């Protein structure tokens, strides 16, 4: 066979493979390796793979590292700390609980810092951007992977744990903008080159980068370059809308993308009041609530053909972000209701029918969802148990908060309790990302549902996730290491009740415990050597950042634990010295000065009560 015939045959074979694999081949690195295997079997690997590599479609088997999941009956020193913590909480000893939480928070921040240190040398020298993975053949930036799941949490870790290097990460964002322009793109390194992609992939990458990456940064840090970039990306998506619906053009026929758009657009409208964001959000909602869902038993299909008014596949995906449309529609409904807009009344009935349909289909006996269910029957197609169950339940709690009811409280609590029976469970096989997501799910809901066994489950099961980290600091050496960092930071904030130590240092132990009966926060901070800095308290970010009327659980949010009102007054008691001082909330937000001399006083114990 001549070379040109090999090339043509190989391209045809590739087309068949891509058509058969659909979206999964493009999204999953491990499935891309299946393309390589098939081509190898036909003898065309050497001809076609170089073309695929230049196009960014060919990757090695990933992840490169994957440590086994430790057993549920493991014996560890950390479990002794967790047992002592919950014994202290049960007897109301919040001073000791704060100190023990300091040990657990210290580990979480140390692990996030180690992962940050491992990834810093992997930055592309020219752009400062991080690659998809550490393997040499993955030297590229993908907005839906490195941009959405890795980069934002490296930046967050740097902000809190290594602020001297934060500017380097911000320069990388600027480099990405200069190469790609308003619409995010794939960038090959060495030298940096923009890679043209299919329009649907471009839209998907942009929506992922905006919602999972830039939105997460804004939720935690407030306005900054990430917010400006997010607005620019959303405007580019609005400008490129080409999928025609009876309500007008939208960006995609995919439920995941449209769900992501709804979440970002709703929050941006709360913040900016810009009508273009609300207009597009309502366009998406009209398409789904009145055009799509009535044809699918009110289950959101993965893809919908708006021309033929048919689903492209007879499936509903509950796994990962396949269910984005559920909380997305609820967030918009909450906005419409709070703004007193007439759309709220129109949206309510079809929205309720969707919520009820999701509860009635594709679930295990304990109430969790299977990964994929048949759109027509509701029966499971993929019986993997969803690790992102909390992403779905966020929508139910947000709906109750919008309505001022507890209609779905029983369902939410039932799932949370059911999850506590899953110990050392393979949420995503051996991958740590399943643990990162399921623990994140629980942390989203714990501020509203104070379930003791759920707290214990988080403290115990995060050890399984932590055990996946390599001695090098990498976890699996690909973009999902970012989700490990994300959940480690979320857990650290949970153990400190949102209080942060500035500057952070490896040996600093900061922990906090809230005493509900006293409405008081107990804080412990200790260090091996002298330390001087500030304790910064959390503020009601839902209001100060987004202008939201109240807090509600939402994807890529950062739960508020103990927050101080800027205009409030707080008494701070030094439990060791017996001294008491009064501070405004704004002073506590800016930072309470604390000094450890490293001699007689290597720890400080505080009690904070609102006046």
N, C-alpha and C positions, 0 to 999 in steps of 0.2 A: 504494500500500500504506500502511495506517495505521501509526502509530508502534508501537502495541502488537503489530501483526503483524510488524513489522520486528524488534522485540525478541525475540518468540517464535521467529521463523525463525532469527535470529542465534544464539540459545541452542541451538537444535537443531543448527545447523551446527557450532557449537563442540563440542557433544557428540560429533558424528560425528568431528570432527578429533581430539579427545582420545582417543576410543576407538581410532581408527586408529593414532595415534602411541604410545599406551601410556605406559609409564614414561618414555620418552625425552623427550616433550614437557614433562613436569613437571621433568625433571632438567636439560635443556639449554637455556641461554638462547637459543642460535641457533635452535633448533627452535621456541621460543616465538614467535620472529619469523615463522616460517612460518605460525603461526596468524593473525597480523596480515595477512600477504600474502593468505591465502585469504579472510579476511573482507573485505579491500579489494576483491577480485575479485567478491564477491557483493553489494557495496554496503552491508554492514552494519558496516563498521569503526567509523564514528562513533557507532554505537549501543552496540556490544558492548565495544569496547576500553576505554572509561572504567570499565566494571564490572570488567573483567579487571585493569586497573591498580590499582584499589582492593583487589582480591583478591591482588595480588602476582604475577599470572600473566603480565603483559605486560612485556616488557623491550625495549629497543632492541637492534639488532645488536651483539653483543659478541664478542670484545673490541674496544674502540675503537681500539687501536693494536696493530700486529703487524709488527715489523721483519723483513726477510727473513733467512733463515739464511745465514751467511757460507759460502763454498765451502771444500771440504776442502783445496784447494791455496793457501789464503790465506797471505799473508806478514805477519807481525806481530812486534813487539818482544817480546811475551809468549812467543812460540814459541822465541825465543832463550834466554829465561830457563829455560823447560822443558827445552830441549836441554842447557843447561849443568848443570841439576839432575841429570838422569839420567846424564850423563857423570861427575859427581862421585860419585854413588851407585855407579856401575859400578867406579870405581877406589878406593872405600872412603874418600873424603874427606867424612866426615860433618859436619865443621865447616862446610865450604863449602855442603854440602847444606842444613844448618840455616839458613844465611843466605839462600839462594835460596828456601827454603820460606817465609821471612819475607816476601819480596816478594809471593809468591803469596797467602799468608794475608792480608796487608795489603789487597790488592785485594778479596778476598772479603768482608772485614769492612767495607771502605769501601762496597762495593756494597749490602750489607745495610743499612748505616746510611743511605745515600741513599734507599733504598726506604722505610725507616722515616720519614725526614723528609718524604718526599712524602705519605705516608698520614696523618701526624699531623693536618694541617689538615682532613682529610676526616671526622674524628670528629664524630658528631652532638653539637651543643652541649648538648642536654638529657640524653642518656644516656651519652655518651662512647663509644658503640659505633661501629664502622665499617660502612659500607654494603656492599652486594653489589658495587658498582662505583662509579666516579666520576660516571657520567652522572646528571643530575638525576632521571630516572625510576626510578632504582634506589636511592632513599633508604629502604632497609629493611635490617634484620638478618635473615639466614637462618641458622639454626644449622648446616645442612649445607654451607653455602658460606662465608660470612664467619666463622662460628663455628668451623668445622672447619679451614679452609685458610688463612685470613688472620689473624684475631685472635691465635691462639696464637703465631705466629711474629713478629708485631709485638711482643708481650709479651716473647718470648725475646730479640729484638734489643734491646729497651729494657733488659732485665735486664743484658745483657753490654756493651752499647755506650752506653747513655744511662740509667743507673740513676736519675738525678734525676727522670725522668718515669715510672718504673715504676708508682708509686702510682696515676697516672691510669688506667693500663690495668687495674689491679686494681679500681678504682672502677667501671669499665665492666662488669666481671664481676658486681659486686654489683647494678648497675642492671638487668642482664639477669635476674638471679635475682628481683629485686623485682617486675619486670613479669610474668615468665612463671610464677613459682612453681617447684616441683621439676622439672616437665617443660619442657624448652626449647621455645620458640615462635618464630614469625615476628613481628617488631616493625616497624611502619611508623613513620618519623620525622616530626616536625613537625606536630602533637605526637605523642609516643610512644603508639602504640596496638597492643595485642595483636591478631593476626590469627588467626582460627580456621581450622583446616586439616583436611583429611581425616585420620583416625586413622593410616592407614598412612604418610602423609607426616610426621606428627608423630613417629612411631616412628623413621622413617628419619633425620629431622633430629637426633633425640636420640642415636641410636647413632653417627652421624657426628661430632657434637660431642664425645661422650665419647671415642671411640677416636682420631680424627684430631687433635682439639684438646686436650682436657684430659689425655688419656693422654700425648701428646707432651710437655706441660709437666711432668708428673710424672716421666717418664723422665729428663728433663734436670735438673730442679730439686729433685726429691724432694717431701716433704710441703709443702703450702701451701694457699691458698684453692682452687686448681685441683683438688687431690685431694678436698677436701671437696665441691666442686661435682660432681665426677665420681661420687663415691659416691651423692650425692643423685639424680643423673640415673639412675644404674643402678637404684637402689631404685624410682624412679618407673616405669622400664621393667618391672621385675619385677612391680610392682603392677598394671600395665596389660596384662599378658600375656593374650591372648585367643584365640590360634590354638591350637586343640585338636589334640593329637597323642596317640598311644598312651602316650607317656612322661609326658604332662601338658602343661599350657598353656605356650606359648612366645610370644615377642613378634611374630614375623613368619613369613611363608612365603617370604621372600627370602633367598637364600644370602648375599648381601652383609651384610645386617643380622645374621644369625645368626653369620657369621664374625667380625664386629666384636664382637659380644657375647661370643663365646668368648674372644677375646684379652683384653678388659678384665676379664671375670669371672675368668679364670685368674690374671692378675696381681694382682687385688685379693684373691683368696683366699690367694695366697702372702704378701701383705703383712698381711692382717687376720685370716686364719683364720676368717672369717665363713662359716658353713655355707650361708647362703642364696645366696651367690655360686657355690659349688661345686654346689649342688643344681640351679640353673638351667643351669650349664654342662653338667652331666651329662645334663640333660633334652634339651638341644639335640643333644648328641652321640648319645644313644640314638635320637633321631628320625632323624638323618641316617645313622648307621652301620648301623642295623638296619631302618629303614623306607623311607628315600628311596633311598640308593645301590644297594641290591640290585635296584631296579627300573630303574636308569638306566646299567647297565654300569659302575657305580662312578664315573661322572662326575657332579660336583655340578651339578644343574640351576639355572638362574637363579631360577626360581620353582617352587614345588611346592604343589599343592593337596592338603592333608592329608585332606580329606573324600573326594575321588574317588581319591586315591592315584595322581595323574597329574601330570606336569609341565605348567605352564601354557603354556610355549613349549618347543619341541624344540631347546633350545640350551644350551650351557655357555659362559659369558663368562669369558675369561681376562684381558680388558682391565681396566685401572685396578684397582678394588677388587672386581670381579666374582668374583675368585678368593679372597676373604677367608676362605672356609670351609676352604681347604686348610691354611694355617698355623694357623688357629684350632683345628682338630681336633688338630693335632700338638702345639700348646702344652698342650692339656688332657691329651693322652696322656703328655707329658713329666711333667706334674704328678702324674698318677695313678701313674706308674712310680716316680718319686722318693719319693712318699709311701708306697709299698708297698701301694697299694690294689688290691683284686681286679679293679676295672674295667679296669686296664691290660691284663691278659691277655685280657679279653673284647673290648676295642677293637682290639687289635693286628692281627688278621687282616683285618677290613674296612677298617681304616685303610691297611694295606699294599696292599690291592687298589685302593683309591682312588689312592694314590700311583703305583702302576704304571699305572693307566688314564690318569692325567694325563700321564705320560711317553709313552704310546703313541698319543695322539690330539692332533690340532689343532696340530701343530708344523711349523716350517720344516725344511729340510735341515740347517741349523746348530743346530737344537735349540730355538730360540725358539718362543714360542707365537703363533698367530694370535689376533686379537681375539675372534672368536666361532667356535665349532665346532658342528656338528650333533650333537645328543645321541645320535642313533641310529647315525650312521655315523662320527663323529669327523672328518669332512671340514670344512675351513674354510668358513664362511659369510661372514665378513668377513675379508679377507686382510691387513688391517692388522697390522703386527708390534707385539706388546705391549711397551710401554716399562717396565712394572712387572714384568718377568720375575724380578727379584730378590725381590719379595714372595712369589712362588711358591716360589722356591728356598730362601728362609729356612726354610720348612717341612721341606724335605729335609735341610738341615744340622742343624736342631733335632732331627729324628728320629734322625739318626746320633749326635748328641751324647747323646741320651737312651739309645740302645742301646749306646753305646761302640764303634761300628763306623764304617767309612768306605764303606758300601755305595753311597752316592750321590755320593761325592766326584768320581768320573770324570764323571758327568753334570753336576755343578755346574761343574767346571772347564771342561768342553767348552763350555757355554753362555757362560761368562765370556770365554773366548778367542774364541768366535764373535762376541760383541758388539764386540770390538775392531776388527772389520772394518767396522763401521758408523760412518762418519765424515760429519759434516754431513748426517745422515740425517733425514728428516722423520718423526720418531716420532709426532707428532700434527699432521701438516701443518706449518704455520708456527708453531704455538704453542710457547712456551718450556716449557710444563709437561711435554712429552714428555722434554725434556732434564733438567729438574729430577728427574723420576722415574727415568729410566734411570741417571743418575749416582748418585742415592740408592741404587738397586738395587746398583750395583757397590760403593759404600762399605759397605753392610751386610755384604758377603761377603769383602772384602779382609782383614779381621783373621784369617780362617781360611785364605785361599787367597792366598798371597803370590806373585802372578803378575806379573812385571816389565812385560809389555806391557799388563796391565790397569791398573797404576799410571800408565803413560805415557798410556793412553787417557783416564783421568779428568783428568789434568793438561791434556791438549790439548783434549778435547771440552767441558770446562766453559767454555772461551772462547766457544764457540758460544752457550751459555746467557747468558753475561755480555754478549755483543754485542746481546742483545735489549733491554737496558735503555736507556730514553730519557734524554736529558740532564736531564729534570725529576726523575729518580729513579724514576718509575713504570716498570713493565715493559710491561704491557698494560692497566693501569688497571682491573683487576677483581680478584676475590677470589683468583685463581690467582697473583697477585703474591706471595702468602704462601708458595707452594711454592718460588718463586725464592729468597726469604729463607731458608727452611728449608734448601735445599741449599747455599746460600752459607755458612750457619753450619756445616753439617756438613763442608763442604770446609775451612773455616777451622780447625776442630778437628782435622781430619786432618793439615793442614800444621803444626800446633803440637803434635800428639800429645796433645791434650787439655789442654795448659797454656794458661791465660788470663792476660792482663795486666789488672790492676786498679789504677787506672782505665784503661780503654781510651782511646786518643786517636788522632786521624786519622793522625798522622805516625809512630806507633809501628809498628815492624816486629818481630814476634815469630814465630820459626820454630823447628822442632825436627826432628831426624832420629835415628832409632834405629839403633844399630850392633848387629846380632844377635850377632856373634862376641864382642863385649865385654860384651854385655848392658848397654849404656850408652846414655843419652839425651844427645845434644848439643843445646844450646839457644843461640840467638842472639836478643838483643833490642837494638834500636837506635832512636834517635829523632833528629829534626832539632834539637830544642832540649832543655833540661833536662827530665827526667822522673823522678819518684820514685813508687814504688808497690810492688806485690807480684805475684809470679808464683804463681798458684794451680795446683796439680797435681790431676789427676783421681784419683778414688778408685774402688774396685770398686763402682760404683753398682748393679749387678745384685744385690749382697748388701746393701749399706747402705740401699738404698731398698726393694727388693722382697723381700728374704730368699730370693732364688733360690740354689740350690745351686751353680750355675755360670752363666757367661755364654753366651748363645746369640743368634743373629741374630733380630730380631723387628721387626715393623712399628712405625713411630713411635718406635723406640728411637734412641739416640744411641751409636754404636759406642765402645767403650772401646779406647783405643790404648795409651798408657803410663800405667799406674795405679800408685799407691803405696798400700801397706797402712798403715792408721793406726798399727798397732803395729810396723811395720818401722823399720829404721834405714838412712839413705842418706848417702852421701858426696857432697858437692857441691864440685866443683873449679872455681875461677876460672881459666880457661885463659889469660887475659891476665896476671893478677897472680901466678899460681902458688900461690895460697892454697887451702887445703882446709878444709872444715868438715863436721861431722856433724850431721844433723838427724833427728828422728823423722818418720815419714810423716805424722802428724797436723799437725805444723808446716808441712810442705810443702802439705798440703791447705788449711790456713788461709791460707797465703801466705808465700813467701820474699821478704824485703825486698830490693829492688834500687833503685839510684840511678844515674841518668845525669846528669852535671853539665853537659852541653851544651858543655863546653870540650874538655879533653884526652880525656875519656872519653864518647863519644857512643854506645858500644855495649858490651855485656857478652857474653862467651862462656862458657858453663858446660858441665860434664860431670857427669851424675848417675848414680851407680852404687849399687845396693842392697848393703848390707854383709851 
